[in-house]
Amino acid sequence: EDQGTGEGMLKWQKCFDCGQDFHGAVKLALGWACWKTYLGRSERDVYRSIAMGVLGKAFRESSRPVEALPVLEVNLALIRRYWSQDEDAILTAQTSLSNCLADLGREDEALVLRRMIFATDVASLGMSNKNTILSGHNLADSLMKLELWDESITLQRDQVLLARHSLGPDHDQTLNVNENLAWALANNPERTRDDLLEAETIMQDVVQRRRRVFGPAHPETRRAEDMLNQVHSN
């Protein structure tokens, strides 16, 4: 499945020249191309399963969660049927599903999954692992959307420290965790003036790093700039 390139299935999701994930129309087109490449195989084929996950993720990250949901649900069901012993594959599929549920506004359901995923990652991988930091970020996001502000902010402060130490200050996941913390601080109904100043300082740093690492035209840079403007407006 490598075709001698060393890229494997990642070639459908990531640019190996610049190191960044594909996004927008390119990501969705490659998601479809990946699925069509492996569609004809048996549903027991692991690459077919991975391709289904790639398509579901491409739908969701192209702001099409309604189309993503049935793909991700079927993929998780197939993984449980044929690879029930593969805990990593199940967790990955559950993570994608929880993200889609959150996109659809089904936060109560997403929260249940995300608490379970985070607890499993902490127990099996430790707090500093990249996957644990990601699942902690997702959990904090659900807590925030359900207005469980204190729990969310406490978790996110821990996640920021762990991400900076384990991944570095410029890593995309570190920047995402910082953005979430800033958003929680700025939108907590019980926020103080110091909270708003901290949120603004965090977002100014994130915007500078995203401009340098990703470039000014990247969607994540523009999103961070919008978040900084919203923090300013508070």
C-alpha angles and dihedrals in degrees: 000000000000094000086208094291100103088228100099116170092343090077088078092056110028138048108232092198098059098017094232129124117254115252142185122011092348092058093050093046091051091046090057092044091051092050093047090051093059102025095101095059127096115278085240090065111108094213091055088054092049090048091053089053091049090053093047091050091047091053092049096046089049089060093257102118095150089063092040096055101070091043092053094043092052092046092053091048092052093048090052090049100048106019103031090145093058101090093174092056091048092049091049091051092046090051092053090047093049090051091052092048089052091050088054092052094251091131098154090059092043091051093055091052094043095051089052094046093049093048091049092049093048091051097045105030108022130240097284097055116114093236092051091050089051094049090047090052091052092048092050089051092055092046089052094049090050088051095245086142103165094050091045096050093046091051093046094052088056091046093052092055093046094047094049091049098042103032105021130247096278098051114118092235092051090052091048092053091049091050091052092050092049091049093050092048092049097045102039105116088222094052120141130213088259090054091054092048091050091049091051092048091050093050093047089056092046093051092050092050094046092050090052098042103034103021130246095277098053114114092235091054091050091047091052090050090052090050091051090052091050091050088051090053091058 
